Amino acid sequence: MPRLTITVCAAAVALATAAVTVPSAGAQPVPAEAAAVGTFADVIDRTGTPTAADPGYASRLSPMVDQGSYHGHGLPAAGDTGAYGGFTGPWYMAQEYPWWMSKALTRIQLKDAETGEVLALPAPKTHSYPGRLTQRYVVDGVTLDLTLRFTAQHTSFVVADVRSDAPRRLTVSWTGELMRPTAEPQKSAMSLAASRTGLEVRFKQTKGANFYADGTERYVVTHADAVATTVSGDSYTTTRRDALAVSAKPSRLVWTESFTFDEEERAAGRAAEQAALDKPQDAAKSADGRWKDYVKRATTGVAPEYHRVAVKGVETLVGNWRGPGGQFANGGIVPSMSHRYYAGGYWPWDSFKEAVGASTFSPELAKSVVRTQFEKQISTGNETGMLPDVVGYRDPATGSGHSNLRNTKPPLAGWAVWEIYEKDQDKAFLEEMYPKLVAEHAWWLRNRDHDRNGVLEYGGTATHNKTVGDARLSAAWESGMDDLPRFDFGDGLEALKNVDANGNHVGWSLNQESVDLNAFMARNDHALAQIAEILGKTTEAESFRAQAAGLDHAIRTTMWDPATGYFYDTRLGTGKPLLGPGKGIEGLVPLFSGTASQQQAEAVRETLLDPTQFFTHVPLPPVSAEAPSYDPDSYTRGSAWPDQVAFAVDGLRRYGLSNDADRLRTKLFANADGLLNGDEPIWEKYDSATGAGNNTGNFSWSAAGILDMLQGTKADARAAATDLSIAAAPAYPGGPIAAPAGGTTGTTTTFTNTGRPAVRDVEVRVTAPAGWSVTAQNTRERTRIPAEGTLTTDWDVTPPVGTEPGWYRLRTHADYTAPDGTSHRVTSALMVQVVPASPTGSAQLSDLTWTRAANGWGPVERDTSVGDAGAGDGRPLTIGGRTFAKGLGMHADGEVVVYTGGHCSTFTSTVGVDDETGDAGSVTFEVRADGKRTAATGPVRGTEPARELTADVTGAQFVSLVVGDAGDGKNSDHADWADATLTCSDGGSTATDRP
């Protein structure tokens, strides 16, 4: 490999700014350390070392990103000595997609200057604070403290303080290696180059899978001291020219790391970069001061027990903030830095929810988020006023992975602008945004009202949806709720052409007027009326109020079902609620908009707080837990979105139901894994039965909803409050509660007085389906329970022999008397799974009763391939020309689960992509025993022969067969499990212990 060495005198030469005076022996003098930013250590776990350049579909790592930067850093994982001395990464954006550049690009190394002995760095003590990362290493009497912050949008800086028990001189160097993508052309996109002040990572023009570079990008490491750099292929070493004299008084080293997309950005950032090198203490003070202000604003009016989750929300939104770049003059907030496809785009309703959340700690950031979304508002043609469904860093004309003009998202812009205005009273912002909001409003009325009755429908654009099928899919996407049951195409749901007065095709609408869309528009209209009033546009304000009143009336009278006490969509032209799809989360939006009558709101409250419907372990799944399609782990049919809880909390408060709003919020915080007190990131969704985070972490609209619903919790603290829970030991951690028919399941109820005064005459009961036996094993009554007191009762629950396998609900309620003498009841529920008999001998899975079957296309088929979307339309299982009589036909992403009761030892199968796809398709096969992977294939492609797969499932209660999409989408991913066989002993049901 060719080697290049450059030696320089000082960083100021390259930066062409004021000269830096560098002490020859002791580096920069160290001032008194600034005070810590609050007491919020490790709110989000930022440890972890990347193992590949591609973070994958949804990464578990959470690097720190600040100031709208397109790069970030993490903390080294314990035991990964190859990352010690550096901050992991950088993580960076290849314009629209996230990647890792290195395991740890700038790892500092210390060596005794006299003896040449290397000071091998031990495992560090690491911490993450709001806006900074810290590491401490202690070795051979030397203490090394590393602190990383951001000083500007494109620049992070590291301060290294080194001290020694005894005076000595150290040779200081930095080293690192590139982590390249595995596929071309992106594999060859980067190269290392020595610079006069450190190191450059240069990019060449590249357009690859999930990777863009214009060839002008640079990642630049700049040292304050004189250094020499040697590059060898993908690795380098930078060495400080002079040995560093250290003693009990710390000596300081400083360097910056900047990631820019072009020379204009580099020129604009040089002053901030040089300032951090010259006076790092001032740069640190500025960064810490900004974060201190964020934290203060976000926690003002928030109950102390929620301060930590509030800070987690702030860190999440700031981490997803991307400043100006590409086709945007403003900065926005992306949904999640952790997701391949969510890290580089802006969606309207995401952005508006994020803006409301950001306004709690930075109204200026909130305004920027709104401005970014409106930069790409369509200004010509039929779609004038529309906000595209998603926009990204790149101009779609040059190729972009984030551009969709087929549909938009629900109208929340006016609400967001008004909420921001209420934070800082910036009338100029209202004046700026008002004409844009009016244009969007007019577009909705013009292009999404098929029968011109003022009530809207979801749909698609005329120019980008050529067929009815295209328009149907776009309409579901436009709702933001994707494939909820109300968008199941069938039972009369169609897409209709909308035409203007001249007969021109202006768009598509479903023949279904959606309650959430019209309630969102009603709240939007109310906000526009308020904005117009502030701006002195009285006539326009009256018009918007009239339109809001019309929508409110239509929703109250045509979308309300008195018998079920809930709101529903209506079929176009019928004026009657559409009850077939069942209750969905959309029915709560009329409370958020203030549309519902008080009586209607109280009826909806009963539904939302019913444990058998929406008051699940994590509350408010997209569909009622009573719905046949309910699956607590499903993306759109069971997992709970925190932003929807925020809408419900806002709505209940509007109707004076603050206590009920508190119950929703409290249950979310208590049961969403790691949210309140742990260091888990904030997830997009949470399994409504277990609380496990779903889909992707570091999710912005969840963080925004949490920040919004926390406002005023300090004032909401109630004098009396109670909670009731019911629990049972799962079959395995995170698994279901298995209840064998005829066997006893132990459950426990816990009544807690969470308020200040005592409550009296407490009585707890548990009810089960007819024919089940329920027996209390200890006391279920208590005369008095003081503040923080509990009543814990153990129960034995037995489903009768012959109970059909499936999910069943145990209900519990506690009656008590409050201090004022009024009677109250608190309820809860628990879902248990009655399991079939466990298999015996050699058992084919296609002959067994499954406890779960989910598929990415059509149903899972028994003894045939998956075929097409219908049931029973598969073909003989065929892999690489071999035909099999038995097995399962699946499609990515899919899962089949069987109950084994601890009686099986081995699973075997011949697996592969079915020949019906030709040479298309790429899948992964995985076997899990009680949720833990015991065998996996890695990617299997349509051109490959069959593979043999064997898994040890000894002692497992449940065995799962999981099919993934191999990371490249799920088209043609027809996955066959041929001869899928369990080897088992004699089966038998056993009792389940209490938790």
N, C-alpha and C positions, 0 to 999 in steps of 0.2 A: 504494500500500500504506500502511496506517496505520503510524505509527512511535511507539514508546514508549520513553522514556528515564527511567531511575531512577538517582539518585546516592545512595550510602550512605557511612557513615563507617568501618565496620569489619565484618568477617564475624561478629564475636561478637554483633552485634545480632540477626541472623537466627537464630543458633544458641542464643540465650538461655543462654549459659554465661559463664564467667569472661571478663572483658574482655581484649582483645589490645592490647598496646602496639606500635604500628607506627611505626618511625622515619620521619620525614617525608622524608628524603632518600635514605637508603641501604637501605631495606627491612630484612629480618631479618638479624642478624649470622650469619656463616657459621662454624660450628665446624670443627675438623679433620675431614677426610673419613674415614668409616668404612672399614675394610679390605674389600676385595672378597670376595664370597662364593665362596671357592675360586678355581680357575683354569679354570673350565669356561665359556669364552666361546662363544656361538653354537653350542651343542649342537644346537639346532633352529633352522632359518632362520625368523625371525619378521618378515622384511621382506616388503613387498608391500602394495599399496594396492587396496582394493575398487573395483570399477567399477560396481557395482549394489547395491541394498539386499538383494536376494536372493542369498545365497552360492551358490545352485545345489544340485544333488543331492549333490555331494561337492566341497567347496572345497579348493583347493591352499594357501590361506593358513592360517597357524598363529599366531593372536594369543595373547598371554600372558594367562592367567587364573589367579587365585590366591585362597586363603582361602575357597573354595566360592562364589565370586562368580558372578553371572549376567551379567556383562559383562567385556570384556577389550579389550586394545589391542595393536597391532603397531607396526612400524617402517616409515617411509616407503620406498617403492621408489626406487632410484636413478633420477634423471631426472624423477620426478614432482614438479615444483616446487610444484604445487598442494597438496601435503601437507607440504612442508617447514615446520618450526617446530612440528609437532604429532605426536602419536602417532596412528597410523591407527585409525580407528573412532570410537566404540566398536562392537565386536561385542557383541550383546546377545541375550538369550533372550526372545522373545515368549511367555513361559511355557514352551512345549514345543518351540519351533522357533527356530533361529538366524537372525539378520538383522544387517545393518550399518546403523547409524544415520547415519553420515557418512563421508566420505572421511577427514577428520581434523577433529574437531569443535572442538578448542581449539588453534588454530595461533597461536603467539606471534609478534608483529611488533614490530620495534624501529625507532625513528625518532630522528634527532638532534633534540633538543628546541630547539636554537638555530636550525638551518638548515632544519629540516623534511625533511631528506634521509632517504629510506627506506633502511635497511640490508638490501639484498636478500640473503636467506640462500642460501648456496651448498649444494651437496650435502653432507650431514653424514657424519661417521664414526659409524656405529651399531653397537651391540652388544647382545646379549641374554645376560644372566647368570641363574643360578638365582634367580628371584624379582624381577628388575629388568630394565628396559630403559634404555639410555642413548643419547644423541645429543650430538654436539659440532659446533658451527658456528663458523667463524672468518671474520669479515668486517670490513674496514676497521679493523683493530686491536682489534676487540671479539671476545671468546670467549664463546659461550653454551653452557652445559652443561645438558642436560635429563635428569632421572632420574625414572622412574616405578616405583612399588612399590604394593602393596596393604597397607592397614593394618587392614582388617576385611572381613567377608564382602561388604558392599555398597559398600565405598569404596576407591578407588585414589587415590593422591596424587602430584603432580608437584612436584619441586623444580627451579627454574631458577636456576642460578648464573651471574651476568653479571660479567665483568671487562673492563677496557680498558687498553691500553698507556698511554694518557694520560687524565687525569681529564676526564670529560664528563658531560652529562646526557642521558638518553634518555627519550623517550615510549614507553610500553609499552602494547600492546593485544593482544587476542585476537580471532580471528574464525573463523567456520566456517559450514557450510551443512548442512541436513538432506539425507539421501539417502532418498527416498521409494520404497516399493514401487510397482510399476507398475499394480497392479489394485486396485480397490475391493473391500471397504471399508477394507482395511489402508492403502491409499494416503493416506487422510485421517485415520489414527489419531493422528498426532503433530502437535504445534504447539509453536512456540518462545514463551517468555515471559521478559521481563527480571525479575530479582529484585534485591533490595537488595544481594545479595552476588555477583551474577554472572548465571547463566542457568539456566533450567529448560526441559526438554523434557517436555511434558505429553502424556498419552495419554487418549483417550476410549474408552469401552467398545466393543470390536470383536471380532467373531468372523468371521474370513475364512479363506481357504485358507492353511493352515500358519501362522496368526497368531491369537493370543489376547491380549486386554487387557481388564482389568476396569474401566478408567477411573481407577484410583487410582495407577497407576504414575507414577514421576517419575525423570527423569535430571537431576541437579542438579550444577552446577558452582559451587563456592564458593571465593572468593579470600580470602586472609588480609588483604590490603590494601584500602583504600577504592577502589571502582571505580564506573564508570557504564556501563550497558548500553543499547544501542539495537538494537531488533529490526525487521527489514524482511522480512516474508514468511518465507521459509525460511532466511534468513541473519541474522547478528547481528554486532555489534562490542562488545566490552567494553574499556574504557580505564581504565588506572590513573589515579586522580585526580591524583597528584603525579608529576612527572618523577622518574626513577630516577637518582640520582647513582652513577656507577661509576668505578672506578679499578683499579689493579693488585690490590687486595684485593677479592675477589668480593662482590657484593651479591646477596641471595637473595630470590626470589619463590616463593610456595607457593600451590598450589590443590588442592582435592580434587574428585573426580568420583564421585558416588554414584548407583547405580541400585537403586531399591527398588520393591516391588510395592504397598505400602500405608503408611499413616501409622504403624502400629505398628512396622514395620521402620525407618522414618525416625527415630522417637523413640528406638528402641533403639540406633541407630548414631551418634547425635549426639555422644556423649562421645568415641568413637574419632576421629570426624571433626575435632572441635575440637582434640583432642590432637595430631593430625598437623599442623594449622594452627599451633598454638602452639609445638610442639617437634618439628619434622620430623626433627631429628637423632635423637631418641629413638624415633620411629616407624620410622625407617630402621634403627636398631640392632636393634629388636625383630624386624623383618621379616628382616633379614640373619641374625640369630641363629637364627631358626626354620629358615631354609634351610640354614644351616651344620649344624644338627643333622640335618636330613633327609639331607644329603649324607654326613655322617659315618656315620650308621646304614646307609645304603644301600651304602656302599663298604667297610664293615668286613668283613673276611674275603674280599674280592673281589680278584682279581689286578689289579695296577695297569693293565694294558693294557685292562681292561674297565671302569675307573672312568667313562669318558666315557659309555658306553652305559648304565651304571647310572643316571647322572644324567639321561640322556635318558628313561629309564623313569620316574623320579620326576617330572620335569617333565610328562610325558604324563598320569600319573594325577592329579596336582594340577590340571592344566589341565582335566581332565574332572570334577573334583569340583564338585558343586553342593550348597550348604548347605541348611539347613531352608528350606522355602518351599512354598506351595500346600497340598497335603494331607499334607505330611510334616513331622514334628517333628524328624527327623534329616536328616543330609546323606548323599548317596550319590555314586557315581561312574557317569557315563553311559558308553556304549561309545566315542563319539567326538564331540567338538565340531564336527568338520569335515563331518559327514554330516547332511543334513536330517532324517532319520528316526532317527538314533542319538543326537542331541544332547539329547533331552529325555525319555528313558525309562530305566527300570531293569529289566533282565532277570535272573532268578535266577542262572543259572550264570555269566553275565558278572560279576555282583556278587560272587559267592563267589570266583571267580578273582582279581578285582580286589582283594578284601579281603586275600587271602593275599599278593599283591604289595605292597599298601600296608603290610602289617604289617612289612615289612622296614625301613621308615623311619618309620612312624607307626602304632603299634598303636591309638591312639585313633581315627584316621581309619578304620582297618580295622573297628573295632567299629561305628562309625557307619554304614558301608556295609552291614554285616549287619543292623543294627537297621532301617535304612530299608526293606530288602526285606521284613522280617517285619512291618512296620507294616501291610501290606495282606494278611497271611495270612488266609485265609478262616476265620471263627470260628463259622459257623452252617450248618446244612443238610448235605446229602450231601457237599459238598466241604470240610467242616471239616478244616483242617490244610494244605490246598493253597496253594501260592504261585502267584499268577497269572503267566502267561507274560511279561507286561510291565505295568508301572504307570508313570504319569506325574504331572506337576505337578498336573493338574486332576482333580477328582472326575469319574468317568465319567458321573455323572448330569447334569452340566452340559455335557458334550461334551469328549471327550479323544481325541487322536490316538494315545495310548499306553495302551490298555487291551485286554487279551485274556484272556478266561476260558475259551477253548476248550481250552487245554493248559497245561502247565507246562514246566519244563526239568529236566535230569538232577539227581539228588540229591547235591549237593556241600556243603550247608550245614554238616553235622557236621564234615566235613574242614576247612572254613574256620574254624569256631569253634575247633577244636583247634589248628590252626596258629597262630592269633592267641594263644591261651592260652600256647603254648610260647614266645612272644616276651616276654610280660610277667607270666605267672603270675597273672593276675587271676581269682581264683576267683569273685568276684562276677559277672563276665561269664558264666561257665559256669552259675551258678545262674539268672541272668536268661534265658539262651537255652535251657536244657535242656528245659523243658516245651514250648516252641515247636518244637524239633527233634523231640521225641517225637511231637507231633501231626502234623508233616509225614510222619514215618516211617510212622505208622499209616495216613495217607491213601494212601500208595503201596501198602501191602499190601491195603487195603480196595478200592481202585478201579482197580488196574492189575495184577491177577493173575487172569487169566481162569479158569485151571483149578485155582486154589488150591493150587499146588504149591510156593509160596514163591519162584518165579522170575518176574520181572516182564516186562511188555511195555510198549512205548510205546503211547499211545492218545490219547483226548480225553475231555472232560467230557460228561456225559449231557445237561445242560441247554443247552449252547451248540453242540452238533453234532447236527443233526437227521437227517442222512443218512449213509449209509456213506461216500459221497464226502467229506463234510465231515470225518468222523472219520479217514479215511486221511490227508488233508492235515495235520490237526492232529497226528497221530502223528509224521509226518516232521518237523514243526516242533518237536515236543516233544524230539526227539533233539538239536536244535541243529545237526544236520548236513544238514537240508533234503532235497535231492533226490539223495543218494548212490544208487549203483546198487542197494543193498539195499532202498531204498524205492521202486524202480520198480514201479508197480502192474501186475500181470500175473504170470504163472507161479505163481498160487495165493496171492498176497499179498492178504489181506482184512482188514477191520475187523469185530470181533465185539462184540456187546453183553455187558457184564458185569452180573450181577445179584447181589443180596444173598440172604440166606436166605429172605426173603419174596417173592422174585421181582421186586423193584424194580430198575429200570434205574439203575445207579450209575455207569456210565461205559462207555467203549469201549476195546478193546485190539486191536492187530494180532495176527494168528495167527502171531506171530514173537517169540521171546524173544531180546532183543538183548544181545550180549556186553558192550558198553560200559555199558549201563544197569545190568546186574546187577553188573558189576565196580565201578562207581561206588557202587552201593548197599552192596556189601561193604565198601568203604573207609569209607563213611558209618557202617555198623554198627560197625566197629572203633573209629571215633572216638567214637561214642555210648557204647560200652563203656568207653573211657578216661575220658570225661567223667563217666559214672555212678560209676565207681570213685572219682574225685577227690571227688565229692559224697557218698560214703558209701552209695550205692545199689547194694549188692553184688549183690542178686538180679537187678536190672535189667541190671547190667553183664554178668552171666552169660548172660542171655537174648539180649542183643545179640551177644555173642561166638558163641553157638550159631547165631544167624541168619546171621552172617557166615560161619561155617564151612560151613553148608549151601549158601550161595551159592558159596563157593569150590569146594566139591566138585562142584556141578552144572556150573560153568563148566569145570573141569578135565576132567570126564568126558564131557560132552555137547556142548561147544562147541569142542573141540580136534580137529583133524584131523592125525594123525601123519604122513600121507603128504606133506602140504605144510608141516607144521611151523608151523601158525598157528591162531589163534582166529577163529571165525565165529559169526554169529547161528544160531539153530536154528528150524526150523518147529515150531510148537506141537504137542506130543504125539508128535513123532518121536524126540526124544533124539539127533538126529544133526546135525552141522554143515551149514549151508546153503552149499554151495560155488559155486552158480551165479553169484551176483553178483561173485565174485572177492574178492581180498584188499583190505580197506579199513583205514583208520587205526584203526578201532574195535578191531582185533585186538591193539593194543598195550596197551589199558587194563588187562587182567589183570596186567601188570607193575606199573603204577601202584598197583593195589590190593593187591599182594602175594599175589594169588590163584594165579598160575602156579607150577608146580613149577620147581625149578632147571633141569631138563632142558628143560622147555617154554620157560622164559625165554631160555635160550641159543639155542634154535631160532628164537624170535621175533627175537632179536638178529641172527641171520644174515640174516633177511628185511629187517629195518630197515636194515642196513648193506650191502645188495646194491644197487649202482648201477643195476641193471636193474629194480629194484622200488621201493624207497622212499628209497635214498640218492642222490637226484637232486641237481642243482646247488644248489638249496635243498631240504633234506631233508624228507621225510615229507609228500608230497602226500596228499590224502584217499583216493585209490585208487592201486594199484600202477601204475607206469609201463608195466607189461606189459599192463594192462587195455585192451580195445578202446575203452572210453569215456575213457581218459586224454587230457586236453588240458591242457598245463602252464599255460595262462592262464585256464582255467575256474574259476569261483568254487568249485564243490563237487567238481570232478573233475580237479583238477590243481594249483591254487595251494596253497601250503603255509601252514598256520596256525602261527605261533610257539608258541601255547599248547599245541598238540599235541606240539611238540618238548619243551616243558617237562614234560608228562606222561611222555614217553618217557625223558627225562633222569632224572627222579625214579624211574621204574621200574627202569631199568638200574642205578642206584646201589643200589637195594634188594637187588639180586641180586649185588652185588660186581663189577659190570661198569662201573666208573667210567671206565676208559679209553675204552670204547665210548660212554658218555654224553658224554665230552669231545669225541669225534669228531663227534657229532651237533651239539652246541652250537657247536663251532668252525666247522663247515661252514656252519651258519646265519649266524653272525656274519660270516664271511668273504664270503659270496655274496649276502646280502640287501642290495640297493642302499642305500648311504648309512647303514646301520645302525651299523656299528662306528666309523667315522672320519669319515663325512660329516655334513652338517647336515640330511639328510632326516628327516621325522618317522617314527615307528614306524608301519608299515602293518598293516592287518588281516591281509593275506595277501601272499605273494610268489610270483610266477611261478616254478614249480619248475625251469624250464629256463633262464630268463634272469636271475632275481633281481629283476626289476622289481616295485615295490610295486603292490598291487592293491586295488581297491574304495575304501578310504578311509584316510587317514592319521590320525595322532594317536589310535591305537586302543588302548583300555585293556587288553583281555585279552592282547594281544601284549606290551604293556609289563609287565604283571603277570607273565606267564610268563618274560620275560627276567630280571626282578629275582629271581624265585624260583630260576631255574636258575643264576644267578650266585653264589648263596650258597655259600661254601666253595671257590670256584675257586682262591683263594690257596693253600689246603692241597692242592688236587688237582694242582698243577703236577707234571708227571711228569719223571723223569730222562731217559727216552727217548721220543721221539714223532716220527712221520713223517707226511707228507701226499703225495698224488699227485693231479695234475690232468691233464686232457686238454682241449684247446681248439682251436678253429678259427675263422677269421674269418667272422663272419656276413655274410649277403647285404647287410645294412645295419645300423647300430647298433641293437641290441635285436632284430634279426630272426633268422630261422632260419639254420642252416648248410645252404646249398643244395648238393647233390651231383648234378650231371648224370650220368645213366647213360653210361658210357664216358669220362667226364671225370675228371680228377685233383683231389682235394681235399687241400690241405695241412693237416696237424694237428700239434700240438705237445704232448708230454707233459713235465711238470715234476715230478720227485721232489724233495721238500724234507725235510731233517733238521731238524725243529722242536724237537728236544730238546737236551740239553746235551752228552752224549757222542757220539763219532763212531759211525757204523754202517758195516758192511763188506759186501763181496760183493753189491753192488746190481745187479740186472738187471731191465730194464723190457721189457715186451712189449705189443703192441696186437693184438687179434683183431677180426675183422669177420665178417659173414655169409659163408656158403659161396659160393665163386666170386669173392669180392672180392680185390683185390690190395692188400697192405700191405707197404711197404718203408721201413725206417729209412734216413734220409739222413745220419745221423752217429751218434756213439757212443750205445749204449743200456746200457752196462755201466760200472761203476766199482768199483775195489777198496775205496776208503775215501771216505766223505763226512763231513766234520766238522760240528760244530754250525752251524746256519744255512746249510750248504752245499746246493747243488742239482745235479741232473743234468737237463739239458734236451735233449730229443731231438726232431728233426723227422721226420715221417713223411709219405709219399705214400700216399693211400688212393684206390682206383679201383673204383667199382661197375661190373660188366660191362654191356655194351650189352644192352638188353632188360630190365633190372631194373625191376620195377613201381614206379611212383611211390608214395611213402609214407615213413613214419618208420622208420629203422633205427638199431640201437645198435652203437656201437664200444665195446669193452671194453678196459681196460688194467689190468695189474697189475704190481707191483714186488715182487720177492723180495729180502730182505736179512737180514743177521745182526746181532742186537743185541749190545751189549757183553758180555752174559752168555753168549754163544754160542748162544742160541736162535734158531731161524729164524722169520721173520715174513713176512706178505704184506699189502700194502695195495692196494686196488682203487679204480677209478673208471670212469666211463663217459661217453659223449657221444652225444646223439641227433643224427643228421643226417637231412636230408630229401632223398630222391631225388626230383627234380622232373620233371614231364613236359616234353616238348619245348615250347619257347616258341611262341606263336601267330604266324602269318604273315598278311600281307594284311589284309583286313577280316574280323574274327573276332567272332562272336556269343558272349558269355560263356556262354549256355545250352548251347552246343555244346562247350565246353572241359572239360578235367579240372581240377577245383578242388583246390587244396592244403589248403583249410580251408573248412568250411561250418558255421556255427552259427546257430541260429534261436531266437527267444523263444517260438515256438509251432509245433509240428510241424516237419517237415524243410523246407529250402529247396526250392522247386519249380522245375522247368525248363519254361518256356513256358506256365505257368499261374499263377494266383494261389496264395497259400499255402493257401487253403481252411480245412479243419479240422485236427485234430491228426494225422491219418494221412498216409501217403505216397500221392501220386497222387490226392488228393481235391480238387485245385484246380479253378478255373473259368477260362475265357478271361480273360486280362489285360485289365481294363477300367478306364479312368481318365476321369472326367468324361464318360462316354458314349462314349469312343473305345475301340475294341478293338484289341489288338495280338497278332500271331501269335507273336512271339518275345520272350524276356525272362526275368526271374527274379521269382518270387513269394516275398517274405520277410516277416518279422514282427519288430518290435522286441522285445528288442534282438538284432540279428543281424549276421553278417558273412560275406562270401564273399571268398576270396582266390584269385588266379590268379598263376601264375608267368609273367612276361613276359621275363625274361632280358636286360633292357636294350634290347629290339628294338622296343618300341612307343612311340608318340608321343602319341596322343590317345585319350581315352575319351569316348563320348557316350551319352546315354540320355534317354528321356522318363520322368519319374518322377511318382509321386503315390500317394495312398491308394486302394486298389482299391474300386470301387463296391460290392463285396459287403458292405461295412460300413455302407452307407447314408450317413448324414452323420456317423458316429462315426469315431474314430481321429485321432491326430495324431502325426506322425513327423518325423524329420530324416533327410536323405540326405547322406552324406559319402563322398568318394573320397579314398583315401590312396595315395600312391606311396612305397613303402619306409617306411611308417609315418608319413609327413608328409601332413597334409591339403592337398590341391590344389584341392578344390572342395567346396562345401557349400550346402545350400538354406536352412538355418534351418527353423523349424517349418512343416510342410505339413499341412493339415487335410483331413478327409474331404469337406468342402464345396467344396474348391478344384479348379480345372481342372488338367490335366497341366502340368508344367513341363519345360523343356529344360535339361539339365545337361551341361556340357562340362568336361573336366579335362585338363590337360597332364601326361602321365605319362612324358615323355621320359627315357630312361635308367634307369627304375625296374626293379629285379629282380622285385618283387612289386607287384601292384595289389590294393587292398582296397576292397570296397563295404560300407559300414557303415550300418546303420539304427539310429537311436536313438529313444527314446520321447518326445522333446520336453519332458521334465521333468514330465509329468503322469500317469505310469503307462502301462502298455503294453496296456491293454484295447483290442481292436479295431484294433490298430496293424498293419494289413495293408499292406505297402509293396511297390509294383511298380517294378521297373527294366525298363521296356519298351524293346525294341530296344537292349539294353546291348551296345555294340560297341567293340572295340579296333581302332585303326588301327596296323598293325605293318609292319616291313620283313621281310626274310628272317630266320628264326630261326637258332639255333645254340647249342650248349652250350660253355661255357668252363670252364677250371680255376678253382678257388677257392684264393686265397692263404692262407698261414698267418697267424694273428693277429700 
